[in-house]
Amino acid sequence: FVEELATYLHRPLTRSYQEVARSVFLSSSSSAGASRRQHNADTMSRLQSLWTNISLFDRGILCIAEDEDCSDLQRKLAGHLLRTLCTELVNIVCALLAEEHLMVSTSADDMTAESRASI
């Protein structure tokens, strides 16, 4: 009697289990894909904004008069630009590449020169 009951219930239960598993897999994969697309769009927007700011600041530095008094100022401003916005841009690119190649999960905010070199 138990074997007949198991044989009778096995096929419908297996079918319903597969349907539920398939629907859970499809819903989780579609939400993960949407999340990944949103993250990539946010990252690209951030990169584009940084690049625009770097270009504008570079043009501003070049507009400073070319006399001897301002050459030191230009050099200091360019160094500051490299240490701030350019470093942030490089950190984001390195974090994006590391994430894309599934190397390490690092945040662009806490990345150092050593962690960029290891990537």
N, C-alpha and C positions, 0 to 999 in steps of 0.2 A: 504494500500500500504506500509506503513512504517513497519508494523508488518511482512509482507511477506519478505521485504528486510532485516530486522533484523534476521529473521529465516534463510534466505538464506546465510547471511554473518557470522552468529554466529559460526557455526561449523568449517569452514576453518580458521577463525581468531583464534579461541581457539586452534586449532591444531598447527598452526604456532607459536603462543605464547608459547605453551608447548615445542615445539622443540627448540626454541631460549632459553627458560629458562633452559632446560635440558643441552644444549651445554654450556651455561655460567656457570652453576653449575659444570659440569664435568671439564671444563678448569680451573676454579678457584680452585677446590679441588685437581687437579693433580699438579698445580703449588705450592699450599700450601704444599702438601706432599713432593715435591722435595725440597722446601725450608727448611722444617723441617728436612729432611734427611741430607741435606748439613750442617745445623746448628749442628746436632748431630755428624756428622763426624768431623767437626771442633772442637767441644768440646772434643770429645774422643781423637783426635790428641793432643790437648793442654794438656789434663790430662796425656796422655802417656808420653809426653815430660817432663812435670813437675816431674812425678814419676821417670823417668830416671835420671833427674838432681839431684833430692833428693837422690837417691841411690848412684850416683857417689860422691856427696859431702859428704855423710855419710861415704862412704869408705875412702875418702880422710882424713876426720877428724880422723877416726880410725887408719890411717897410721902414724899419728903424734906420735912421740916417747912417750912412757908411763912413762917418768920421772916426777918429781914433778913440774918442770918449765913449762912443756907443758900441765899439767892437767887443769890449769886455761884457757889456750888458747883453749883446746878442749871444755871446758864447754862454753866459750864465742862463739865459732864457732857453736856449736850445738844449742845454744839459738838463734843465728842469723838465722840459717837455719830454726828453728821453726817459727820465727817471719816473715820470708819472704816467701820462697817457700812453706812451709807446710801450712801456712795460706792461701796463694793463692789457693792451691789445695783444701782445705776445703771449701773455698768460692765458687769455681766452682762447687763442688759436691752439696753444699747446694742450690745454684741457680738452678742447673739442677733438683734437686728433687722438689723444689718449682714450677718450670716451668712445670714439668711433672705432678704434682698433681694439677695444675692450682690454686695454692694458691695466690701468689703475683708475680708480674713481677719485679724482682730485678736483677740488674746487679751484676756480681761477683766482679767487680772492686770497687764498693762503699759499699760493705757489711761490717758491723761491727759485733762485738761479740754479741751485743744485737739483731741485725736482724737475725743472725744465730740461736740464742736461741729461737726466736719467731717462726722460721720455724720448 
